[in-house]
Amino acid sequence: MKNVHELLTKIADITREIETNYPEVYNYLNEDPMTIPNMEHPSVDETELREYLASLEMLLEKYKKDH
């Protein structure tokens, strides 16, 4: 559970950084309808959180590199 909490904290931190410092990138964080589960209470595990964090880090890194 500690790892999940740490991942959620990191996701919140990088999302806040993007929102505050790179508002033009924040628009890209909208949920893709293909990734939204059609279940009422979907389960999200540590692997999925790691993948989401990695995608946020890649998005921010690419933006910083290109701009």
PyMOL Python script that loads the backbone (N, CA, C, O; Angstrom):
from pymol import cmd

cmd.read_pdbstr("""\
ATOM      1  N   MET A   1       0.817  -1.199   0.000  1.00  0.00           N
ATOM      2  CA  MET A   1       0.000   0.000   0.000  1.00  0.00           C
ATOM      3  C   MET A   1       0.861   1.263   0.000  1.00  0.00           C
ATOM      4  O   MET A   1       0.478   2.285  -0.570  1.00  0.00           O
ATOM      5  N   LYS A   2       2.014   1.183   0.637  1.00  0.00           N
ATOM      6  CA  LYS A   2       2.901   2.335   0.686  1.00  0.00           C
ATOM      7  C   LYS A   2       3.335   2.740  -0.723  1.00  0.00           C
ATOM      8  O   LYS A   2       3.384   3.929  -1.040  1.00  0.00           O
ATOM      9  N   ASN A   3       3.649   1.756  -1.568  1.00  0.00           N
ATOM     10  CA  ASN A   3       4.058   2.065  -2.933  1.00  0.00           C
ATOM     11  C   ASN A   3       2.947   2.769  -3.701  1.00  0.00           C
ATOM     12  O   ASN A   3       3.206   3.713  -4.447  1.00  0.00           O
ATOM     13  N   VAL A   4       1.716   2.313  -3.521  1.00  0.00           N
ATOM     14  CA  VAL A   4       0.585   2.937  -4.203  1.00  0.00           C
ATOM     15  C   VAL A   4       0.435   4.376  -3.733  1.00  0.00           C
ATOM     16  O   VAL A   4       0.216   5.273  -4.546  1.00  0.00           O
ATOM     17  N   HIS A   5       0.549   4.603  -2.441  1.00  0.00           N
ATOM     18  CA  HIS A   5       0.449   5.960  -1.896  1.00  0.00           C
ATOM     19  C   HIS A   5       1.559   6.847  -2.465  1.00  0.00           C
ATOM     20  O   HIS A   5       1.303   7.994  -2.834  1.00  0.00           O
ATOM     21  N   GLU A   6       2.765   6.337  -2.538  1.00  0.00           N
ATOM     22  CA  GLU A   6       3.886   7.103  -3.089  1.00  0.00           C
ATOM     23  C   GLU A   6       3.651   7.430  -4.560  1.00  0.00           C
ATOM     24  O   GLU A   6       3.934   8.541  -5.007  1.00  0.00           O
ATOM     25  N   LEU A   7       3.133   6.462  -5.310  1.00  0.00           N
ATOM     26  CA  LEU A   7       2.846   6.701  -6.723  1.00  0.00           C
ATOM     27  C   LEU A   7       1.779   7.778  -6.882  1.00  0.00           C
ATOM     28  O   LEU A   7       1.919   8.672  -7.717  1.00  0.00           O
ATOM     29  N   LEU A   8       0.722   7.700  -6.091  1.00  0.00           N
ATOM     30  CA  LEU A   8      -0.340   8.701  -6.164  1.00  0.00           C
ATOM     31  C   LEU A   8       0.181  10.083  -5.807  1.00  0.00           C
ATOM     32  O   LEU A   8      -0.239  11.078  -6.399  1.00  0.00           O
ATOM     33  N   THR A   9       1.087  10.152  -4.851  1.00  0.00           N
ATOM     34  CA  THR A   9       1.695  11.432  -4.476  1.00  0.00           C
ATOM     35  C   THR A   9       2.523  11.983  -5.628  1.00  0.00           C
ATOM     36  O   THR A   9       2.442  13.171  -5.941  1.00  0.00           O
ATOM     37  N   LYS A  10       3.314  11.132  -6.257  1.00  0.00           N
ATOM     38  CA  LYS A  10       4.132  11.567  -7.396  1.00  0.00           C
ATOM     39  C   LYS A  10       3.260  12.011  -8.566  1.00  0.00           C
ATOM     40  O   LYS A  10       3.560  13.004  -9.229  1.00  0.00           O
ATOM     41  N   ILE A  11       2.186  11.277  -8.817  1.00  0.00           N
ATOM     42  CA  ILE A  11       1.260  11.653  -9.899  1.00  0.00           C
ATOM     43  C   ILE A  11       0.638  13.014  -9.600  1.00  0.00           C
ATOM     44  O   ILE A  11       0.543  13.860 -10.489  1.00  0.00           O
ATOM     45  N   ALA A  12       0.217  13.226  -8.362  1.00  0.00           N
ATOM     46  CA  ALA A  12      -0.360  14.516  -7.981  1.00  0.00           C
ATOM     47  C   ALA A  12       0.667  15.637  -8.120  1.00  0.00           C
ATOM     48  O   ALA A  12       0.338  16.726  -8.590  1.00  0.00           O
ATOM     49  N   ASP A  13       1.901  15.378  -7.715  1.00  0.00           N
ATOM     50  CA  ASP A  13       2.961  16.394  -7.801  1.00  0.00           C
ATOM     51  C   ASP A  13       3.256  16.785  -9.241  1.00  0.00           C
ATOM     52  O   ASP A  13       3.352  17.971  -9.555  1.00  0.00           O
ATOM     53  N   ILE A  14       3.401  15.804 -10.111  1.00  0.00           N
ATOM     54  CA  ILE A  14       3.737  16.128 -11.502  1.00  0.00           C
ATOM     55  C   ILE A  14       2.545  16.765 -12.210  1.00  0.00           C
ATOM     56  O   ILE A  14       2.725  17.624 -13.074  1.00  0.00           O
ATOM     57  N   THR A  15       1.337  16.353 -11.853  1.00  0.00           N
ATOM     58  CA  THR A  15       0.148  16.976 -12.433  1.00  0.00           C
ATOM     59  C   THR A  15       0.064  18.435 -12.003  1.00  0.00           C
ATOM     60  O   THR A  15      -0.248  19.306 -12.815  1.00  0.00           O
ATOM     61  N   ARG A  16       0.337  18.703 -10.738  1.00  0.00           N
ATOM     62  CA  ARG A  16       0.331  20.077 -10.226  1.00  0.00           C
ATOM     63  C   ARG A  16       1.425  20.904 -10.904  1.00  0.00           C
ATOM     64  O   ARG A  16       1.199  22.066 -11.243  1.00  0.00           O
ATOM     65  N   GLU A  17       2.602  20.317 -11.103  1.00  0.00           N
ATOM     66  CA  GLU A  17       3.685  21.029 -11.795  1.00  0.00           C
ATOM     67  C   GLU A  17       3.272  21.394 -13.220  1.00  0.00           C
ATOM     68  O   GLU A  17       3.504  22.514 -13.677  1.00  0.00           O
ATOM     69  N   ILE A  18       2.666  20.451 -13.905  1.00  0.00           N
ATOM     70  CA  ILE A  18       2.216  20.715 -15.272  1.00  0.00           C
ATOM     71  C   ILE A  18       1.150  21.804 -15.276  1.00  0.00           C
ATOM     72  O   ILE A  18       1.202  22.728 -16.088  1.00  0.00           O
ATOM     73  N   GLU A  19       0.193  21.695 -14.377  1.00  0.00           N
ATOM     74  CA  GLU A  19      -0.897  22.676 -14.310  1.00  0.00           C
ATOM     75  C   GLU A  19      -0.373  24.073 -14.009  1.00  0.00           C
ATOM     76  O   GLU A  19      -0.835  25.053 -14.594  1.00  0.00           O
ATOM     77  N   THR A  20       0.588  24.166 -13.099  1.00  0.00           N
ATOM     78  CA  THR A  20       1.106  25.465 -12.667  1.00  0.00           C
ATOM     79  C   THR A  20       2.104  26.059 -13.654  1.00  0.00           C
ATOM     80  O   THR A  20       2.002  27.234 -14.009  1.00  0.00           O
ATOM     81  N   ASN A  21       3.068  25.258 -14.099  1.00  0.00           N
ATOM     82  CA  ASN A  21       4.177  25.772 -14.902  1.00  0.00           C
ATOM     83  C   ASN A  21       4.012  25.592 -16.406  1.00  0.00           C
ATOM     84  O   ASN A  21       4.648  26.299 -17.188  1.00  0.00           O
ATOM     85  N   TYR A  22       3.168  24.657 -16.817  1.00  0.00           N
ATOM     86  CA  TYR A  22       2.995  24.358 -18.239  1.00  0.00           C
ATOM     87  C   TYR A  22       1.510  24.197 -18.558  1.00  0.00           C
ATOM     88  O   TYR A  22       1.079  23.115 -18.958  1.00  0.00           O
ATOM     89  N   PRO A  23       0.721  25.266 -18.385  1.00  0.00           N
ATOM     90  CA  PRO A  23      -0.730  25.136 -18.594  1.00  0.00           C
ATOM     91  C   PRO A  23      -1.097  24.691 -20.008  1.00  0.00           C
ATOM     92  O   PRO A  23      -2.144  24.079 -20.217  1.00  0.00           O
ATOM     93  N   GLU A  24      -0.241  24.998 -20.970  1.00  0.00           N
ATOM     94  CA  GLU A  24      -0.525  24.582 -22.347  1.00  0.00           C
ATOM     95  C   GLU A  24      -0.428  23.056 -22.488  1.00  0.00           C
ATOM     96  O   GLU A  24      -1.057  22.480 -23.376  1.00  0.00           O
ATOM     97  N   VAL A  25       0.332  22.414 -21.642  1.00  0.00           N
ATOM     98  CA  VAL A  25       0.460  20.952 -21.654  1.00  0.00           C
ATOM     99  C   VAL A  25      -0.686  20.314 -20.876  1.00  0.00           C
ATOM    100  O   VAL A  25      -1.088  19.183 -21.151  1.00  0.00           O
ATOM    101  N   TYR A  26      -1.199  21.051 -19.907  1.00  0.00           N
ATOM    102  CA  TYR A  26      -2.265  20.517 -19.049  1.00  0.00           C
ATOM    103  C   TYR A  26      -3.468  20.059 -19.874  1.00  0.00           C
ATOM    104  O   TYR A  26      -4.164  19.119 -19.491  1.00  0.00           O
ATOM    105  N   ASN A  27      -3.709  20.720 -21.001  1.00  0.00           N
ATOM    106  CA  ASN A  27      -4.826  20.336 -21.882  1.00  0.00           C
ATOM    107  C   ASN A  27      -4.683  18.911 -22.388  1.00  0.00           C
ATOM    108  O   ASN A  27      -5.684  18.257 -22.676  1.00  0.00           O
ATOM    109  N   TYR A  28      -3.468  18.425 -22.500  1.00  0.00           N
ATOM    110  CA  TYR A  28      -3.232  17.060 -22.989  1.00  0.00           C
ATOM    111  C   TYR A  28      -3.551  15.994 -21.949  1.00  0.00           C
ATOM    112  O   TYR A  28      -3.526  14.803 -22.260  1.00  0.00           O
ATOM    113  N   LEU A  29      -3.846  16.397 -20.741  1.00  0.00           N
ATOM    114  CA  LEU A  29      -4.108  15.432 -19.677  1.00  0.00           C
ATOM    115  C   LEU A  29      -5.568  14.978 -19.640  1.00  0.00           C
ATOM    116  O   LEU A  29      -5.932  14.150 -18.804  1.00  0.00           O
ATOM    117  N   ASN A  30      -6.397  15.500 -20.523  1.00  0.00           N
ATOM    118  CA  ASN A  30      -7.787  15.037 -20.581  1.00  0.00           C
ATOM    119  C   ASN A  30      -7.814  13.539 -20.781  1.00  0.00           C
ATOM    120  O   ASN A  30      -7.000  12.985 -21.520  1.00  0.00           O
ATOM    121  N   GLU A  31      -8.748  12.890 -20.125  1.00  0.00           N
ATOM    122  CA  GLU A  31      -8.865  11.440 -20.241  1.00  0.00           C
ATOM    123  C   GLU A  31      -9.249  11.036 -21.652  1.00  0.00           C
ATOM    124  O   GLU A  31     -10.144  11.622 -22.261  1.00  0.00           O
ATOM    125  N   ASP A  32      -8.576  10.052 -22.147  1.00  0.00           N
ATOM    126  CA  ASP A  32      -8.894   9.456 -23.434  1.00  0.00           C
ATOM    127  C   ASP A  32     -10.058   8.492 -23.214  1.00  0.00           C
ATOM    128  O   ASP A  32      -9.952   7.601 -22.371  1.00  0.00           O
ATOM    129  N   PRO A  33     -11.169   8.640 -23.948  1.00  0.00           N
ATOM    130  CA  PRO A  33     -12.315   7.752 -23.730  1.00  0.00           C
ATOM    131  C   PRO A  33     -11.963   6.274 -23.855  1.00  0.00           C
ATOM    132  O   PRO A  33     -12.649   5.434 -23.274  1.00  0.00           O
ATOM    133  N   MET A  34     -10.930   5.944 -24.585  1.00  0.00           N
ATOM    134  CA  MET A  34     -10.541   4.549 -24.752  1.00  0.00           C
ATOM    135  C   MET A  34      -9.942   3.975 -23.466  1.00  0.00           C
ATOM    136  O   MET A  34      -9.922   2.758 -23.281  1.00  0.00           O
ATOM    137  N   THR A  35      -9.457   4.839 -22.587  1.00  0.00           N
ATOM    138  CA  THR A  35      -8.816   4.355 -21.364  1.00  0.00           C
ATOM    139  C   THR A  35      -9.748   4.365 -20.158  1.00  0.00           C
ATOM    140  O   THR A  35      -9.388   3.874 -19.088  1.00  0.00           O
ATOM    141  N   ILE A  36     -10.937   4.921 -20.329  1.00  0.00           N
ATOM    142  CA  ILE A  36     -11.883   4.972 -19.215  1.00  0.00           C
ATOM    143  C   ILE A  36     -12.653   3.662 -19.175  1.00  0.00           C
ATOM    144  O   ILE A  36     -13.338   3.319 -20.139  1.00  0.00           O
ATOM    145  N   PRO A  37     -12.553   2.933 -18.087  1.00  0.00           N
ATOM    146  CA  PRO A  37     -13.246   1.642 -18.004  1.00  0.00           C
ATOM    147  C   PRO A  37     -14.756   1.828 -17.956  1.00  0.00           C
ATOM    148  O   PRO A  37     -15.259   2.855 -17.501  1.00  0.00           O
ATOM    149  N   ASN A  38     -15.458   0.825 -18.431  1.00  0.00           N
ATOM    150  CA  ASN A  38     -16.910   0.914 -18.436  1.00  0.00           C
ATOM    151  C   ASN A  38     -17.530   0.241 -17.221  1.00  0.00           C
ATOM    152  O   ASN A  38     -18.720  -0.076 -17.221  1.00  0.00           O
ATOM    153  N   MET A  39     -16.720   0.020 -16.181  1.00  0.00           N
ATOM    154  CA  MET A  39     -17.207  -0.575 -14.935  1.00  0.00           C
ATOM    155  C   MET A  39     -17.492   0.539 -13.933  1.00  0.00           C
ATOM    156  O   MET A  39     -16.890   1.611 -13.994  1.00  0.00           O
ATOM    157  N   GLU A  40     -18.404   0.279 -13.024  1.00  0.00           N
ATOM    158  CA  GLU A  40     -18.750   1.288 -12.032  1.00  0.00           C
ATOM    159  C   GLU A  40     -17.613   1.537 -11.044  1.00  0.00           C
ATOM    160  O   GLU A  40     -17.351   2.683 -10.681  1.00  0.00           O
ATOM    161  N   HIS A  41     -16.939   0.480 -10.607  1.00  0.00           N
ATOM    162  CA  HIS A  41     -15.838   0.603  -9.646  1.00  0.00           C
ATOM    163  C   HIS A  41     -14.617  -0.155 -10.172  1.00  0.00           C
ATOM    164  O   HIS A  41     -14.336  -1.268  -9.728  1.00  0.00           O
ATOM    165  N   PRO A  42     -13.891   0.449 -11.121  1.00  0.00           N
ATOM    166  CA  PRO A  42     -12.737  -0.252 -11.688  1.00  0.00           C
ATOM    167  C   PRO A  42     -11.605  -0.367 -10.670  1.00  0.00           C
ATOM    168  O   PRO A  42     -11.480   0.458  -9.765  1.00  0.00           O
ATOM    169  N   SER A  43     -10.804  -1.377 -10.830  1.00  0.00           N
ATOM    170  CA  SER A  43      -9.649  -1.578  -9.977  1.00  0.00           C
ATOM    171  C   SER A  43      -8.411  -1.033 -10.672  1.00  0.00           C
ATOM    172  O   SER A  43      -8.165  -1.329 -11.842  1.00  0.00           O
ATOM    173  N   VAL A  44      -7.644  -0.247  -9.959  1.00  0.00           N
ATOM    174  CA  VAL A  44      -6.398   0.305 -10.492  1.00  0.00           C
ATOM    175  C   VAL A  44      -5.284  -0.222  -9.606  1.00  0.00           C
ATOM    176  O   VAL A  44      -5.283  -0.023  -8.391  1.00  0.00           O
ATOM    177  N   ASP A  45      -4.334  -0.899 -10.240  1.00  0.00           N
ATOM    178  CA  ASP A  45      -3.266  -1.481  -9.440  1.00  0.00           C
ATOM    179  C   ASP A  45      -1.965  -0.691  -9.593  1.00  0.00           C
ATOM    180  O   ASP A  45      -1.890   0.286 -10.337  1.00  0.00           O
ATOM    181  N   GLU A  46      -0.966  -1.139  -8.879  1.00  0.00           N
ATOM    182  CA  GLU A  46       0.324  -0.442  -8.852  1.00  0.00           C
ATOM    183  C   GLU A  46       0.954  -0.343 -10.236  1.00  0.00           C
ATOM    184  O   GLU A  46       1.549   0.680 -10.577  1.00  0.00           O
ATOM    185  N   THR A  47       0.827  -1.392 -11.028  1.00  0.00           N
ATOM    186  CA  THR A  47       1.396  -1.386 -12.375  1.00  0.00           C
ATOM    187  C   THR A  47       0.777  -0.292 -13.231  1.00  0.00           C
ATOM    188  O   THR A  47       1.492   0.422 -13.935  1.00  0.00           O
ATOM    189  N   GLU A  48      -0.529  -0.156 -13.180  1.00  0.00           N
ATOM    190  CA  GLU A  48      -1.203   0.881 -13.955  1.00  0.00           C
ATOM    191  C   GLU A  48      -0.813   2.278 -13.493  1.00  0.00           C
ATOM    192  O   GLU A  48      -0.658   3.186 -14.308  1.00  0.00           O
ATOM    193  N   LEU A  49      -0.654   2.447 -12.189  1.00  0.00           N
ATOM    194  CA  LEU A  49      -0.221   3.749 -11.680  1.00  0.00           C
ATOM    195  C   LEU A  49       1.201   4.069 -12.130  1.00  0.00           C
ATOM    196  O   LEU A  49       1.499   5.212 -12.475  1.00  0.00           O
ATOM    197  N   ARG A  50       2.079   3.068 -12.129  1.00  0.00           N
ATOM    198  CA  ARG A  50       3.457   3.273 -12.611  1.00  0.00           C
ATOM    199  C   ARG A  50       3.454   3.681 -14.089  1.00  0.00           C
ATOM    200  O   ARG A  50       4.196   4.575 -14.495  1.00  0.00           O
ATOM    201  N   GLU A  51       2.620   3.021 -14.878  1.00  0.00           N
ATOM    202  CA  GLU A  51       2.538   3.337 -16.305  1.00  0.00           C
ATOM    203  C   GLU A  51       2.006   4.752 -16.518  1.00  0.00           C
ATOM    204  O   GLU A  51       2.495   5.479 -17.383  1.00  0.00           O
ATOM    205  N   TYR A  52       1.013   5.138 -15.734  1.00  0.00           N
ATOM    206  CA  TYR A  52       0.459   6.484 -15.863  1.00  0.00           C
ATOM    207  C   TYR A  52       1.491   7.536 -15.458  1.00  0.00           C
ATOM    208  O   TYR A  52       1.636   8.556 -16.131  1.00  0.00           O
ATOM    209  N   LEU A  53       2.203   7.290 -14.366  1.00  0.00           N
ATOM    210  CA  LEU A  53       3.258   8.210 -13.939  1.00  0.00           C
ATOM    211  C   LEU A  53       4.330   8.331 -15.016  1.00  0.00           C
ATOM    212  O   LEU A  53       4.790   9.433 -15.316  1.00  0.00           O
ATOM    213  N   ALA A  54       4.728   7.212 -15.594  1.00  0.00           N
ATOM    214  CA  ALA A  54       5.739   7.234 -16.658  1.00  0.00           C
ATOM    215  C   ALA A  54       5.239   8.037 -17.854  1.00  0.00           C
ATOM    216  O   ALA A  54       6.013   8.770 -18.469  1.00  0.00           O
ATOM    217  N   SER A  55       3.962   7.912 -18.191  1.00  0.00           N
ATOM    218  CA  SER A  55       3.432   8.658 -19.325  1.00  0.00           C
ATOM    219  C   SER A  55       3.425  10.155 -19.034  1.00  0.00           C
ATOM    220  O   SER A  55       3.698  10.957 -19.928  1.00  0.00           O
ATOM    221  N   LEU A  56       3.120  10.540 -17.810  1.00  0.00           N
ATOM    222  CA  LEU A  56       3.171  11.957 -17.433  1.00  0.00           C
ATOM    223  C   LEU A  56       4.597  12.479 -17.506  1.00  0.00           C
ATOM    224  O   LEU A  56       4.835  13.574 -18.016  1.00  0.00           O
ATOM    225  N   GLU A  57       5.538  11.704 -17.002  1.00  0.00           N
ATOM    226  CA  GLU A  57       6.945  12.112 -17.038  1.00  0.00           C
ATOM    227  C   GLU A  57       7.435  12.250 -18.472  1.00  0.00           C
ATOM    228  O   GLU A  57       8.160  13.193 -18.791  1.00  0.00           O
ATOM    229  N   MET A  58       7.050  11.324 -19.335  1.00  0.00           N
ATOM    230  CA  MET A  58       7.466  11.400 -20.742  1.00  0.00           C
ATOM    231  C   MET A  58       6.850  12.611 -21.428  1.00  0.00           C
ATOM    232  O   MET A  58       7.522  13.298 -22.198  1.00  0.00           O
ATOM    233  N   LEU A  59       5.582  12.876 -21.157  1.00  0.00           N
ATOM    234  CA  LEU A  59       4.912  14.031 -21.750  1.00  0.00           C
ATOM    235  C   LEU A  59       5.618  15.318 -21.352  1.00  0.00           C
ATOM    236  O   LEU A  59       5.889  16.166 -22.202  1.00  0.00           O
ATOM    237  N   LEU A  60       5.917  15.470 -20.075  1.00  0.00           N
ATOM    238  CA  LEU A  60       6.582  16.677 -19.596  1.00  0.00           C
ATOM    239  C   LEU A  60       8.005  16.786 -20.130  1.00  0.00           C
ATOM    240  O   LEU A  60       8.430  17.866 -20.539  1.00  0.00           O
ATOM    241  N   GLU A  61       8.739  15.689 -20.131  1.00  0.00           N
ATOM    242  CA  GLU A  61      10.114  15.695 -20.642  1.00  0.00           C
ATOM    243  C   GLU A  61      10.154  16.068 -22.127  1.00  0.00           C
ATOM    244  O   GLU A  61      10.995  16.858 -22.554  1.00  0.00           O
ATOM    245  N   LYS A  62       9.249  15.499 -22.897  1.00  0.00           N
ATOM    246  CA  LYS A  62       9.192  15.803 -24.337  1.00  0.00           C
ATOM    247  C   LYS A  62       8.866  17.279 -24.554  1.00  0.00           C
ATOM    248  O   LYS A  62       9.463  17.930 -25.411  1.00  0.00           O
ATOM    249  N   TYR A  63       7.923  17.802 -23.782  1.00  0.00           N
ATOM    250  CA  TYR A  63       7.575  19.204 -23.928  1.00  0.00           C
ATOM    251  C   TYR A  63       8.757  20.098 -23.591  1.00  0.00           C
ATOM    252  O   TYR A  63       9.046  21.045 -24.322  1.00  0.00           O
ATOM    253  N   LYS A  64       9.438  19.807 -22.496  1.00  0.00           N
ATOM    254  CA  LYS A  64      10.596  20.620 -22.103  1.00  0.00           C
ATOM    255  C   LYS A  64      11.686  20.563 -23.174  1.00  0.00           C
ATOM    256  O   LYS A  64      12.328  21.570 -23.470  1.00  0.00           O
ATOM    257  N   LYS A  65      11.885  19.393 -23.744  1.00  0.00           N
ATOM    258  CA  LYS A  65      12.916  19.226 -24.767  1.00  0.00           C
ATOM    259  C   LYS A  65      12.579  19.998 -26.037  1.00  0.00           C
ATOM    260  O   LYS A  65      13.451  20.616 -26.648  1.00  0.00           O
ATOM    261  N   ASP A  66      11.308  19.957 -26.428  1.00  0.00           N
ATOM    262  CA  ASP A  66      10.880  20.583 -27.683  1.00  0.00           C
ATOM    263  C   ASP A  66      10.661  22.099 -27.562  1.00  0.00           C
ATOM    264  O   ASP A  66      10.636  22.804 -28.571  1.00  0.00           O
ATOM    265  N   HIS A  67      10.507  22.592 -26.345  1.00  0.00           N
ATOM    266  CA  HIS A  67      10.237  24.023 -26.194  1.00  0.00           C
ATOM    267  C   HIS A  67      11.313  24.626 -25.361  1.00  0.00           C
ATOM    268  O   HIS A  67      11.291  25.829 -25.101  1.00  0.00           O
TER     269      HIS A  67
END
""", "prot")
cmd.dss("prot")
cmd.show_as("cartoon", "prot")
cmd.util.cbc("prot")
cmd.orient("prot")
